[in-house]
Amino acid sequence: MKKNSLLSTIYLWIVTIILYIPIILTVIYSFNDNKSPVYWTGFSMRWYEELAHDRSMKEALINSLILAFSSCGLSILIATSAALAMRKRESKWDKIITYLSTLPIMIPEIILGMVFLGVFSFMNLPFGMLTLIIAHTTFCIPYIFSMVKARLQGIGTQLEEAAYDLGARPFRVFWDVTLPSILPAILSGAILAFAMSFDDVVISIFVTGASTNTLAIKIYTKLKTGVTPEINALATVLLVVTIAVILLSEITKKKEE
Amino acid sequence: MEKAFTSVSAFSKCNEGRIKMAKTVLELQQITKSFTDKTKQTEVLKGIDFSINEGEFITLLGASGCGKTTLLRIIAGLESADTGSVLLEGEDITKKEPYLRDVNMVFQNYALFPHMTVAENIGYGLKTKKVPKKEIATKVQEMLELVQLEGYEKRMPDKLSGGQRQRVAIARAMINQPKVLLLDEPLGALDLKLRRQMQLELKRLQKKLNTTFIYITHDQEEAINMSDRIAVMHDGVFEQVGTPNEIYYQPETSYVASFVGNANLYHKADAVYAVRAESVLINETECTLDAVVIEKSFAGGQLRILFALSDGQKITASRFGIDYDLKVGEQAKIGWKEDSAVRVIANEN
């Protein structure tokens, strides 16, 4: 028994190390004074400085943030109203609609990207921020929708009935009772969606225009010219941001419980 | 002279009774309701006619699925009746939205708003009616005092015990001074001891504020303890409406007899008689029936002795104490006084 638990401990450590060594190396080498990813010549912040002065990087970051915020905002509106609307009615189509609306999570991104490309070309939309936002909103909706829907099922209708009974009109019931009840679900869904949008490469590459770069695309294209430590620095920054966002999501989830 | 005197005393007697003036506050006329499932249509309420007087404590007593909760929800406006009408102080409110009705409900699981403090919960009904904040605060304080929760105003509901939540739920409904207060098994989630205590408290509150209560329960003890009148519901109809005394001692149907206090149903020829277990005599002069003891059990401070009659019918007798001078398998004569057997309409399946 003891041997068994020792073995499983070792196994877990090996897995963890294998998973995290590349990440840790990236972080370490972002502080390397040397251009080479192999030799360590001393601690330096120069790649971060270079990154900070890189105007195209800044532009890409701003694009990424605009994209993530607006697609998240739109998905919150669409997904939440859809979940609310579906609760009010009972139809045999509900299951199918629910299934269909969560499908974008399961469809391979590359296929989604191609589909978007086809649709936007057909519609003659200019490729750029607009197409990016539409595409990102589409794949962000399922995350928020499924969370809000589950939450709505969880809270039942009794609280709202109590509010009605106490004299609250429909809008007031929504504002005072429904919204506060589902807000944690909206937030944790949105945070997840934000992270998804922020690091998406595959779909973005298909639907972006020549002049609109997101940070994720920027990194990907830089790879073609060889990894510079500047990328390591950028990866580290993104890593920190992503971890922070995910942690935030977990905390709101905990609060919800 | 004497006649006048009697009528005056009758009047004052009526006045000190629970029903001050028999003013009708709520009237239900021919309420029906069906629910349609995928496979079949279930008639939950089959034409309920009922009127309730101001200040009365009415209990709807029935097993789960008898339609009592649906009826309560129809009165509250959370459900709409298929046919029939609901009159509140003479005004037809059948089609009125729940937020415009002058009735309030205490929900089964309290339904307190989890993101609001105790004070915010209690004051919510006044807030929706745009009562000034100061006035709300004063009234909330009064209610807290009334339900003995002073000092709890800033607590969140999840930091309260079951009994405290219950009080908040009651205060939240009562603060609106509804014409009728609806209570849907409000004590169902509490343990027995707390339930007994809350029964008394609720009754005290009801008397103090002279609010009309419609109370739902499946617990006959609770119904008998608290009510002015009990309506025994079964299968979407009122089987019998009456005072606890009438329901207990003069059941009209075999269902009422067996549901309220588990009376024995004794079949003789085509007739069915209800005989309460405590009225069954053993080896006394009135006893004419041959019986065999087949089981003895102790419950609720009483020994219940189950007899089998020679024709196979089973009769339970109850006695105080934990044992009785009869062994299982022993022969005895049992019977009852004639007036303790009530002839009932047989409708028990």
Interface residues (C-beta under 8 A of the other chain):
Chain A: Q158 L159 E161 A162 A163 Y164 D165 L166 G167 A168 R169 R172 D176 V177 P180 S181
Chain B: A76 G77 L78 E97 P98 Y99 L100 V103 N104 M105 F107 N109 A111 L112 F113 P114 H115 Y124 G125 T128 K129 R172 A173 N176
